[in-house]
């Protein structure tokens, strides 16, 4: 898929959120799980800042997504702060009630939560807590298993089986920002959930 994208806003308080107008897709996950890399691989450019330092993202960063030929954005991506990194987890957890929880609980235009987990890391309690939180909030969730290119097919199948048992209620999609595996499937799910089919021109879909 070919899209146009641009940075919209960074929010560390609910009062900083952009006005809710069009469907939004939130990207969540542990620090260093590859949220920014997934976003960049989806839009085909270095839109979200990546860093080898866990916990660098401390705000909710909003990005407008527009299909070529369309006069206005059709979708917003929201990159949320990571969690689970020991040095900052307490500080970040203290910030959740201030702007992250209100966003996930109350944002009227939030259409899909993409929860990212690293296939190279065993299931974590913090991931379970996030999925439970999103379930209690009534949000639609897609569980994306990142960095799948680092495993052989047999290893990946075994990990996906384990993750399916750990998170039986979640829809699971393996993904690699490096190879592009899973990119078309993720876009298909995003379009299906967040953008009416009549508004996504077929000319923007490329193999």
Rosetta blueprint (number, residue, H / E / L):
1 X L
2 X L
3 X E
4 X E
5 X E
6 X E
7 X E
8 X E
9 X E
10 X E
11 X E
12 X L
13 X L
14 X H
15 X H
16 X H
17 X L
18 X L
19 X L
20 X L
21 X L
22 X L
23 X L
24 X E
25 X E
26 X E
27 X E
28 X E
29 X E
30 X E
31 X L
32 X L
33 X L
34 X L
35 X H
36 X H
37 X H
38 X H
39 X H
40 X H
41 X H
42 X H
43 X H
44 X L
45 X L
46 X L
47 X L
48 X L
49 X L
50 X L
51 X L
52 X L
53 X L
54 X L
55 X L
56 X L
57 X L
58 X L
59 X L
60 X E
61 X E
62 X E
63 X E
64 X E
65 X E
66 X E
67 X E
68 X L
69 X L
70 X L
71 X L
72 X L
73 X L
74 X L
75 X E
76 X E
77 X E
78 X E
79 X E
80 X L
81 X L
82 X L
83 X E
84 X L
85 X L
86 X H
87 X H
88 X H
89 X H
90 X H
91 X H
92 X H
93 X H
94 X H
95 X H
96 X H
97 X H
98 X H
99 X H
100 X H
101 X H
102 X H
103 X H
104 X H
105 X H
106 X H
107 X L
108 X L
109 X L
110 X E
111 X E
112 X E
113 X E
114 X E
115 X E
116 X E
117 X E
118 X E
119 X L
120 X L
121 X L
122 X L
123 X L
124 X L
125 X H
126 X H
127 X H
128 X H
129 X H
130 X H
131 X H
132 X H
133 X H
134 X H
135 X H
136 X H
137 X L
138 X L
139 X L
140 X L
141 X E
142 X E
143 X E
144 X E
145 X E
146 X E
147 X L
148 X H
149 X H
150 X H
151 X L
152 X L
153 X H
154 X H
155 X H
156 X H
157 X H
158 X H
159 X H
160 X H
161 X H
162 X H
163 X H
164 X H
165 X H
166 X H
167 X L
168 X L
169 X L
170 X L
171 X E
172 X E
173 X E
174 X E
175 X L
176 X L
177 X L
178 X L
179 X L
180 X L
181 X L
182 X L
183 X H
184 X H
185 X H
186 X H
187 X H
188 X H
189 X H
190 X H
191 X H
192 X H
193 X H
194 X H
195 X L
196 X L
197 X H
198 X H
199 X H
200 X L
201 X L
202 X H
203 X H
204 X H
205 X L
206 X L
207 X L
